[in-house]
Amino acid sequence: MSVTLAPDSQLEDLGYQPSLNRQLPLGSLLVYGLLFFVPMAPVAVFGPVVNRSGGVPVLVYLVAAAVMGLSAISYREMALRFPVAGSVYGYTRFSLGRVPGFIAGWLILLDYILMPALLTVLSAVALAHIWPSVPTGIFAVVFVLASMALNLQGVTVTTRVGLVLLAIQVATIAVFLVCVGQGLASGEVAWSWHALWRPGTSWASVASAVSIAALSYLGFDAVATLNEEARGGGRAVGIVTLLLVGLLAVLFGVQVLAAGLVSDTMHFAPGGATDRAFYHTVDQVCPGWFTSIFTVVNAFVAIFACLVVAHSSTARLVFAMARDKVMPSVLSLTSSKGVPWVATVVVATVTAILAVTFASHVETMTTLVTFGALSSYVFLHADVIVQCVSKEGSRKWVRHLVVPILGALTLLIALAKTEEMTRIVGLSWLAAGVIGAIITRVHRSRQAGKLTSHQA
């Protein structure tokens, strides 16, 4: 299929009738992506990243950017060829076949199912600093209902509100950086390169920390789920995907460098000291009134904004899989505003249940989200090799062979460095997906056989 066709023509060639509204310009895609990545993402995982890496969070985020940058290149290549809302599920389905497509979708679904719930819990953790007596469940229900209400209005409304929330986040980060700068000028904060490198830094430890930091770079798939709603289709999605890598590498690196200068430690104590490590750096260098503002912005603005986008992306993945009848077809119903409303409501319900149930397992949820995303990205790189080299006969060896191979290898290394329990749960989820794919295929074969016999 030619990548020079108009996006809707490409979609029709793939056997789909456009049912989502193609209304988002490139700028809205960029805002949407930034919201999903969360400009303040390092705040939530700064403590665990420092602990695992031995105190070199900047190095961890730069390595994570390089690793995920390879995936960004592959996302661009596949978005150009398959402008579908299902993202890596759709790419794998058309490149490798229905069964691998289902497995890839099943793996990314682990990310998408847990991500909104994880964000809800992270908001509750942040707000506990201000209102410790309020149960997490109340925050969960309020956040999820608000997210659902906003998403039901359509993706254009979501991105408009998101632009305001993005501006608030950037302004809050800027104030924190100014405070650190003042600390450096006054001598209260000492300059060092410890956050980037320390004597005896272990690359094994860095790789282990990358499995957590990579969570901050898991927005490419969310942008790709908007392929059927982007005015430029795959070209616009590809441009935004590559822009985001550079922007976020700088933004995240500067934040963790500033926090690392203030804390300058190789390890935080377990519990609250680790969970709230970044907040404590804010306490140390910023005025007392700003600490509460920083916390509220991170909880109500940054994390909530990402929750809204994650909720939207999850609904679109479910919509795409339901449209292909690998999930109940009712989940593919759309409203007059081009919103997959049934999927949106179902995702909200599941999110609330998971957030309440697993509120005390933040780090486990974080690593499982990462496992689902990274493992599905391995399929993405395989898609590029099969589609571009095997099927299209491409001779662009760096882009279509070297990059996917390096991308897959680095992802597999990061997956190997996750905790044993994470691997056990993740591989069990994968096994369940494989079994489900086999059962579905057998059922379809029997149905096809019955239909053939009936026609005969």
C-alpha positions as CSV (number, residue, x, y, z in Angstrom):
1,M,0.0,0.0,0.0
2,S,1.4,3.4,-1.0
3,V,2.2,5.8,1.9
4,T,1.5,8.8,-0.5
5,L,-2.3,8.3,-0.5
6,A,-4.5,10.5,1.7
7,P,-5.0,9.0,5.2
8,D,-8.7,8.1,4.7
9,S,-7.9,6.5,1.4
10,Q,-5.2,4.4,3.1
11,L,-7.7,3.5,5.8
12,E,-10.3,2.4,3.2
13,D,-7.6,0.3,1.5
14,L,-7.1,-1.5,4.8
15,G,-10.8,-2.4,4.9
16,Y,-12.1,0.3,7.3
17,Q,-14.6,3.0,6.9
18,P,-13.6,6.2,8.7
19,S,-15.7,6.5,11.9
20,L,-13.6,8.9,14.0
21,N,-13.4,12.6,13.2
22,R,-10.2,13.7,11.5
23,Q,-9.9,17.0,13.2
24,L,-6.5,17.4,15.0
25,P,-3.8,19.6,13.6
26,L,-0.1,18.9,14.3
27,G,0.0,21.3,17.3
28,S,-2.8,19.5,19.0
29,L,-1.1,16.2,18.5
30,L,2.1,17.7,20.2
31,V,0.1,18.9,23.1
32,Y,-1.7,15.5,23.4
33,G,1.7,13.7,23.4
34,L,3.2,16.0,26.0
35,L,0.3,15.5,28.3
36,F,0.6,11.7,28.0
37,F,4.3,11.8,28.6
38,V,3.7,14.2,31.5
39,P,6.3,17.0,31.6
40,M,6.5,16.5,35.4
41,A,6.9,12.7,35.1
42,P,10.2,12.4,36.9
43,V,8.6,13.7,40.1
44,A,6.7,10.5,40.6
45,V,9.6,8.0,40.1
46,F,12.6,10.1,41.1
47,G,13.2,8.2,44.3
48,P,13.1,4.7,42.8
49,V,15.3,5.7,39.9
50,V,17.9,7.1,42.2
51,N,17.9,4.0,44.4
52,R,18.2,1.5,41.5
53,S,20.8,3.5,39.6
54,G,23.0,4.3,42.6
55,G,22.4,8.1,42.3
56,V,22.8,8.9,38.6
57,P,19.2,9.8,37.5
58,V,20.3,12.0,34.6
59,L,22.3,9.2,33.0
60,V,19.2,6.9,33.4
61,Y,16.9,9.4,31.6
62,L,19.4,10.0,28.8
63,V,19.8,6.2,28.3
64,A,16.0,5.8,28.4
65,A,15.6,8.5,25.8
66,A,18.1,6.8,23.5
67,V,16.4,3.4,23.9
68,M,12.9,4.8,23.3
69,G,14.2,7.0,20.5
70,L,14.7,3.9,18.5
71,S,11.1,2.9,19.1
72,A,10.0,6.4,18.0
73,I,11.7,5.9,14.6
74,S,9.9,2.6,14.1
75,Y,6.6,4.2,15.2
76,R,7.1,6.8,12.5
77,E,7.7,4.2,9.8
78,M,4.6,2.2,10.7
79,A,2.3,5.2,11.2
80,L,3.0,6.3,7.7
81,R,2.0,2.9,6.3
82,F,-1.0,2.0,8.6
83,P,-3.0,5.1,9.8
84,V,-5.1,3.1,12.2
85,A,-6.2,3.9,15.7
86,G,-5.0,0.5,17.1
87,S,-1.3,1.6,16.9
88,V,1.1,-1.4,17.5
89,Y,-1.9,-3.8,17.5
90,G,-2.9,-2.6,14.0
91,Y,0.7,-2.5,12.8
92,T,1.4,-6.1,13.9
93,R,-1.9,-7.3,12.6
94,F,-1.2,-6.1,9.1
95,S,2.5,-6.9,9.1
96,L,2.7,-10.2,10.9
97,G,-0.8,-11.5,10.9
98,R,-3.9,-11.7,13.0
99,V,-2.5,-13.9,15.8
100,P,0.7,-11.9,16.4
101,G,-1.5,-8.8,16.1
102,F,-3.7,-10.0,18.9
103,I,-0.7,-10.8,21.1
104,A,0.8,-7.4,20.5
105,G,-2.5,-5.8,21.3
106,W,-2.8,-8.0,24.4
107,L,0.6,-6.9,25.7
108,I,0.1,-3.2,25.1
109,L,-3.3,-3.6,26.8
110,L,-1.5,-4.5,30.0
111,D,0.1,-1.0,29.8
112,Y,-3.2,0.6,28.9
113,I,-5.3,-1.1,31.5
114,L,-2.9,-0.3,34.4
115,M,-1.8,3.2,33.3
116,P,-5.0,5.1,34.1
117,A,-5.2,3.3,37.4
118,L,-1.6,3.9,38.2
119,L,-2.0,7.7,37.4
120,T,-5.0,7.8,39.7
121,V,-3.0,6.2,42.6
122,L,0.0,8.6,42.0
123,S,-2.4,11.5,42.3
124,A,-3.7,10.2,45.6
125,V,-0.1,9.7,46.8
126,A,0.7,13.3,46.0
127,L,-2.5,14.7,47.6
128,A,-1.8,12.6,50.7
129,H,0.9,15.2,51.5
130,I,-1.9,17.8,51.9
131,W,-5.0,15.8,52.9
132,P,-3.7,12.5,54.5
133,S,-7.1,11.6,56.0
134,V,-8.9,11.4,52.7
135,P,-9.2,7.7,51.4
136,T,-7.5,6.9,48.1
137,G,-10.8,5.5,46.8
138,I,-12.5,8.8,46.9
139,F,-9.8,10.5,44.9
140,A,-9.9,7.6,42.4
141,V,-13.6,7.8,41.8
142,V,-13.6,11.6,41.4
143,F,-10.6,11.6,39.1
144,V,-12.0,8.8,36.9
145,L,-15.4,10.3,36.6
146,A,-14.0,13.7,35.7
147,S,-11.7,12.1,33.0
148,M,-14.6,10.1,31.6
149,A,-16.8,13.2,31.4
150,L,-14.1,15.2,29.6
151,N,-13.3,12.4,27.1
152,L,-17.0,11.9,26.2
153,Q,-16.9,15.5,24.8
154,G,-14.4,14.6,22.1
155,V,-10.7,14.7,21.6
156,T,-10.7,18.4,20.4
157,V,-12.1,19.5,23.8
158,T,-9.6,17.3,25.5
159,T,-6.7,18.9,23.8
160,R,-7.9,22.4,24.3
161,V,-8.2,21.8,28.1
162,G,-4.9,20.0,27.9
163,L,-3.1,23.1,26.5
164,V,-4.0,25.1,29.6
165,L,-2.9,22.2,31.9
166,L,0.3,21.9,29.9
167,A,1.1,25.6,30.4
168,I,0.6,25.3,34.1
169,Q,3.0,22.4,34.4
170,V,5.7,24.1,32.4
171,A,5.4,27.3,34.6
172,T,5.6,25.2,37.8
173,I,8.8,23.4,36.5
174,A,10.3,26.8,35.7
175,V,9.7,28.1,39.2
176,F,11.4,25.0,40.7
177,L,14.4,25.5,38.4
178,V,14.7,29.1,39.4
179,C,14.7,28.1,43.0
180,V,17.5,25.6,42.4
181,G,19.4,28.3,40.5
182,Q,19.1,30.7,43.4
183,G,20.4,28.0,45.7
184,L,23.4,27.5,43.5
185,A,24.1,31.2,43.4
186,S,23.8,31.5,47.2
187,G,25.9,28.4,47.9
188,E,23.1,26.5,49.6
189,V,23.2,24.0,46.7
190,A,26.6,22.7,45.6
191,W,27.2,22.0,41.9
192,S,28.4,18.6,40.8
193,W,28.0,16.0,38.0
194,H,27.0,13.3,40.4
195,A,23.5,13.0,39.0
196,L,25.1,12.2,35.6
197,W,28.0,10.0,36.7
198,R,29.6,8.8,39.9
199,P,32.8,6.8,40.5
200,G,31.8,3.1,40.4
201,T,28.6,3.6,38.6
202,S,27.2,0.2,37.5
203,W,25.7,-0.1,34.1
204,A,23.7,-3.0,35.3
205,S,22.1,-0.7,37.9
206,V,21.5,1.9,35.3
207,A,19.8,-0.6,33.1
208,S,17.6,-1.7,36.0
209,A,16.6,1.9,36.6
210,V,15.9,2.4,32.9
211,S,13.0,-0.1,33.2
212,I,11.3,2.5,35.5
213,A,12.4,5.7,33.8
214,A,11.2,4.3,30.5
215,L,7.7,4.8,31.9
216,S,8.2,8.6,31.3
217,Y,8.8,7.9,27.6
218,L,5.7,5.7,26.9
219,G,3.7,8.3,25.0
220,F,4.5,7.3,21.4
221,D,1.7,4.7,21.3
222,A,-0.8,7.2,22.7
223,V,0.0,9.6,19.8
224,A,-0.3,6.8,17.3
225,T,-3.8,5.9,18.6
226,L,-4.9,9.3,17.1
227,N,-3.8,8.4,13.6
228,E,-7.5,8.3,12.5
229,E,-8.1,11.7,14.0
230,A,-5.0,13.5,12.9
231,R,-5.4,15.8,9.9
232,G,-2.1,14.8,8.4
233,G,-2.6,11.1,9.3
234,G,0.6,9.1,9.7
235,R,2.9,11.9,8.5
236,A,1.7,14.2,11.3
237,V,2.0,11.4,13.8
238,G,5.5,10.6,12.7
239,I,6.7,14.2,12.9
240,V,5.3,14.7,16.4
241,T,6.7,11.4,17.6
242,L,10.3,12.4,16.7
243,L,9.8,15.9,18.1
244,L,8.7,14.6,21.4
245,V,11.9,12.5,21.9
246,G,14.1,15.5,21.8
247,L,11.9,17.8,23.8
248,L,11.4,15.3,26.6
249,A,15.0,14.2,26.8
250,V,15.9,17.9,27.6
251,L,12.9,18.5,29.9
252,F,13.4,15.4,32.0
253,G,17.2,15.7,32.1
254,V,17.0,19.2,33.4
255,Q,14.5,18.3,36.1
256,V,16.3,15.3,37.5
257,L,19.6,17.2,37.3
258,A,18.1,20.0,39.5
259,A,16.6,17.5,42.0
260,G,19.9,15.5,42.0
261,L,21.9,18.6,42.9
262,V,19.7,19.3,45.8
263,S,19.5,15.7,47.2
264,D,22.9,14.5,46.0
265,T,22.4,11.0,47.4
266,M,22.9,7.5,46.1
267,H,20.0,6.0,48.0
268,F,16.8,7.2,49.8
269,A,15.3,5.4,52.7
270,P,12.4,3.0,51.9
271,G,8.8,4.1,52.1
272,G,7.9,7.8,52.1
273,A,11.4,9.1,51.7
274,T,11.6,7.3,48.4
275,D,8.0,7.9,47.2
276,R,8.2,11.6,48.0
277,A,11.9,12.2,47.2
278,F,11.3,14.9,44.6
279,Y,8.9,16.7,46.8
280,H,11.5,16.9,49.6
281,T,13.9,18.6,47.2
282,V,11.2,21.2,46.5
283,D,10.8,21.6,50.3
284,Q,14.5,22.3,50.6
285,V,15.0,25.0,48.1
286,C,11.6,26.6,47.4
287,P,9.5,28.9,49.6
288,G,6.9,27.1,51.9
289,W,4.0,28.4,49.9
290,F,5.3,26.9,46.7
291,T,5.5,23.4,48.0
292,S,1.8,23.1,48.3
293,I,1.3,24.6,44.8
294,F,3.9,22.2,43.4
295,T,2.1,19.2,44.9
296,V,-1.3,20.2,43.8
297,V,-0.1,21.0,40.3
298,N,1.5,17.6,40.0
299,A,-1.5,15.8,41.4
300,F,-4.4,17.8,39.9
301,V,-2.9,19.1,36.8
302,A,0.1,16.9,35.5
303,I,-1.1,13.5,36.5
304,F,-4.8,14.2,35.9
305,A,-4.0,15.6,32.5
306,C,-2.1,12.4,31.7
307,L,-5.0,10.3,33.1
308,V,-7.4,12.0,30.7
309,V,-5.1,11.2,27.7
310,A,-4.4,7.7,28.9
311,H,-8.1,7.1,29.3
312,S,-8.7,8.4,25.8
313,S,-5.9,6.3,24.3
314,T,-7.0,3.1,26.1
315,A,-10.5,3.6,24.8
316,R,-9.2,3.9,21.2
317,L,-7.1,0.7,21.5
318,V,-10.2,-1.1,22.8
319,F,-12.3,0.4,20.0
320,A,-9.8,-0.8,17.3
321,M,-9.6,-4.3,18.7
322,A,-13.4,-4.5,19.0
323,R,-13.8,-3.2,15.4
324,D,-11.7,-6.3,14.3
325,K,-13.9,-8.5,16.5
326,V,-11.2,-9.7,18.8
327,M,-13.2,-8.0,21.6
328,P,-17.0,-7.6,21.9
329,S,-18.2,-5.5,19.0
330,V,-20.3,-3.3,21.2
331,L,-17.0,-1.6,22.3
332,S,-16.6,-0.2,18.8
333,L,-19.7,2.0,18.9
334,T,-19.0,5.7,18.4
335,S,-21.1,8.8,19.3
336,S,-22.0,11.6,16.9
337,K,-18.9,13.4,18.2
338,G,-16.7,10.6,16.9
339,V,-16.0,9.3,20.4
340,P,-15.9,5.5,21.2
341,W,-18.2,6.1,24.1
342,V,-18.9,2.5,25.2
343,A,-15.1,1.8,25.4
344,T,-14.6,5.1,27.2
345,V,-17.2,4.2,29.9
346,V,-15.9,0.6,30.3
347,V,-12.3,1.8,30.6
348,A,-13.4,4.3,33.3
349,T,-15.1,1.5,35.3
350,V,-12.1,-0.8,35.1
351,T,-9.7,2.0,36.0
352,A,-11.7,2.9,39.2
353,I,-11.7,-0.7,40.3
354,L,-8.0,-1.3,39.8
355,A,-7.0,2.0,41.4
356,V,-8.9,1.1,44.6
357,T,-7.7,-2.5,44.6
358,F,-4.0,-1.9,44.0
359,A,-3.5,1.5,45.7
360,S,-0.6,0.2,47.9
361,H,1.4,-1.3,45.0
362,V,2.6,1.7,43.1
363,E,6.1,0.4,42.1
364,T,4.7,-3.0,41.0
365,M,2.1,-1.3,38.9
366,T,4.8,1.0,37.4
367,T,7.0,-1.9,36.4
368,L,4.0,-3.9,35.0
369,V,2.9,-0.9,32.9
370,T,6.5,-0.7,31.6
371,F,6.6,-4.5,30.9
372,G,3.5,-4.3,28.8
373,A,4.6,-1.3,26.8
374,L,8.2,-2.5,26.2
375,S,7.3,-6.0,25.2
376,S,4.8,-4.7,22.7
377,Y,7.4,-2.4,21.3
378,V,9.5,-5.5,20.5
379,F,6.7,-6.5,18.2
380,L,6.8,-3.0,16.7
381,H,10.4,-3.4,15.7
382,A,9.7,-6.8,14.1
383,D,6.8,-5.1,12.2
384,V,9.2,-2.7,10.6
385,I,11.7,-5.4,9.5
386,V,8.9,-7.6,8.0
387,Q,6.9,-4.9,6.4
388,C,9.7,-2.7,5.1
389,V,12.4,-5.1,4.3
390,S,10.6,-8.4,3.6
391,K,7.4,-7.2,2.0
392,E,8.4,-3.9,0.4
393,G,12.0,-4.8,-0.4
394,S,13.5,-1.6,1.2
395,R,17.2,-1.1,1.0
396,K,17.2,1.6,3.7
397,W,19.2,-0.7,6.0
398,V,19.8,1.7,8.9
399,R,16.2,2.9,9.3
400,H,14.5,-0.4,8.4
401,L,16.9,-3.0,9.8
402,V,19.7,-1.7,12.1
403,V,17.4,0.6,14.1
404,P,14.7,-2.1,14.7
405,I,17.3,-4.7,15.7
406,L,19.0,-2.3,18.1
407,G,15.7,-1.2,19.4
408,A,14.4,-4.7,20.1
409,L,17.7,-5.8,21.7
410,T,17.8,-2.8,24.1
411,L,14.1,-3.4,25.0
412,L,14.8,-7.0,25.7
413,I,17.7,-6.1,28.0
414,A,15.5,-3.6,29.9
415,L,12.8,-6.2,30.3
416,A,15.4,-8.7,31.6
417,K,16.3,-6.2,34.3
418,T,12.8,-5.9,35.7
419,E,12.0,-7.5,39.0
420,E,11.4,-11.3,39.1
421,M,7.7,-10.8,40.2
422,T,7.2,-8.4,37.3
423,R,8.5,-10.9,34.8
424,I,6.4,-13.7,36.3
425,V,3.2,-11.6,36.1
426,G,4.1,-10.1,32.7
427,L,5.0,-13.5,31.2
428,S,1.8,-15.0,32.7
429,W,-0.2,-12.2,31.0
430,L,1.6,-13.0,27.7
431,A,0.8,-16.7,28.1
432,A,-2.9,-15.9,28.6
433,G,-2.8,-13.8,25.5
434,V,-1.2,-16.6,23.4
435,I,-3.8,-19.1,24.7
436,G,-6.6,-16.6,23.9
437,A,-5.3,-16.1,20.4
438,I,-5.2,-19.9,19.8
439,I,-8.7,-20.4,21.1
440,T,-10.0,-17.5,19.0
441,R,-8.3,-18.9,15.9
442,V,-9.7,-22.4,16.5
443,H,-13.2,-20.9,17.0
444,R,-13.0,-18.9,13.8
445,S,-11.8,-22.0,11.8
446,R,-14.7,-24.0,13.1
447,Q,-17.2,-21.2,12.3
448,A,-15.7,-20.9,8.8
449,G,-15.9,-24.7,8.4
450,K,-19.6,-24.7,9.4
451,L,-20.4,-21.9,7.1
452,T,-18.7,-23.7,4.2
453,S,-20.6,-26.9,5.0
454,H,-23.9,-25.0,5.2
455,Q,-23.3,-23.3,1.8
456,A,-22.4,-26.6,0.2
